[in-house]
Amino acid sequence: MTLISKWNFPTTILFGPGRISELPAVLKSAGIARPLFVTDPGLAKLPVVADTFAILDKAGVDYAVFSDVKPNPVESNLAAGIAAFKSGSHDGVIAFGGGSALDLGKLVAFQAGQSRPIWDFEDVGDWWTRADSAAIAPVIAVPTTAGTGSEVGRAGVLTNEATHTKKVIFHPKMLPVTVIADPELTVGMPKAITAGTGMDALAHCLEAYCAPGYHPMADGIALEGIRLVLENLPRAYADGTDIEARAHMMSAAAMGATAFQKGLGAIHSLSHPIGALYDTHHGMTNALFMPHVLDFNRPAIEERLERLAAYCGISGGFDGFRRKIMDLRTELSVPSTLRDLIPGLDMDEARRDLIAEMAIVDPTAGGNPVELTKEAALALLEKSM
């Protein structure tokens, strides 16, 4: 193992119940006078958004709302968001919601000032240096789920509608300047969303921990993030008003996204094409692939999983940890197979071949501890069926 690496730690996070009340002061501190409030259409109708608007209104903040955001955001959503940003002469973004709203909010703030197509800034090599850094607007991120951790990330995921592929757009200045992590905002999450987003946080921590490379900071953060999920996700799922469990899950989500700068792996590289082609929930798709990828990676990660199991108080090493994952999936009503996840699924040989091809070129595939070949991707896809 080489001991040469590059590390990054996230941004300012105002954490705790009731911190949403500080949003006007946070905007002022960031120099944002006219924010565009980016959220998703379902959330926009809920009291949690109305209550936040009341806070902004009381402080006299001049804002507008954009909510044309799909669960897996696409380029047309971004174009509409940029049009709203420009037409309202906005100078910053409040990204409010789950991963889709957070990602799109960051992408709007990033792309509104650029002259090149968004795909020119895909997370490939140093493509991010093509951007005009001075033209990137500041973002205040307010997560309302505990899953993606996009609030502490320097990238956004966008689906290319022409190719049906998910692309990761990266720039260091896409990192929100401040995060308000208020667990009270997650209390109203439906059980299925609590489960799916929680399993996404677990997948981030687990793949980061298993990824090869030298990043002891990420390893430590991922390790504790996994423990927090295993202990608190069942509590949050059983009782959505358990604010302590909600808070720990919100921490775990941010920890997963902090840790996965070390790398992700085949869970995500298989999940991304399924999500792009079938519009499935990302966290649930990750949860479905998780045990199969663990088995595939076992030769490279067994020793690590033994340490992980011991830290989490799980007996039986690798096998004990895998059983814990399977029990957790059952407890959270995670679909057992792709056919359960996608009712009426008809996946012919050509479609499976396409998914395997997409998986092995996904940017997350390179972080898998065992090389993900097309044959391996097809085998994992078959197991998931």
RAVENWO-V219704 format. One line per field, one symbol per residue. psi: psi as a letter, one per 30 degrees, with the letter a starting at -180 (. if undefined). Layout:
# RAVENWO-V219704
psi: ???
This chain:
# RAVENWO-V219704
psi: kkgklklkkaakkjklkffffgeeeeeeefgjfilkjkaleeeffleeeeeeeeeeeefgkjllkkgiklejkleeeeeeeeeeeefghlglkjjjaaeeeeeeeeeeeeffglflleffglikbgffffljefgkllkkkjkglidegffglglkkkkjfefhkkkjkkkegfkkekkjijffffegkleeeeeeeefeeeeeeeeeefklljifeeeeeeeeeeeeeeffeeeeeejfgjfeeeeeeeeeeeeefeegfelaafeefeeeeeeeeghlkeeeeeeefeeeeeeefefffeeeeeeeeeeggklgbeeeeeeeeeeeeeeghkkeleeeeikgkjjleeeeeeeeeeeffkffeffkfkkjleeeeeeeeeef.
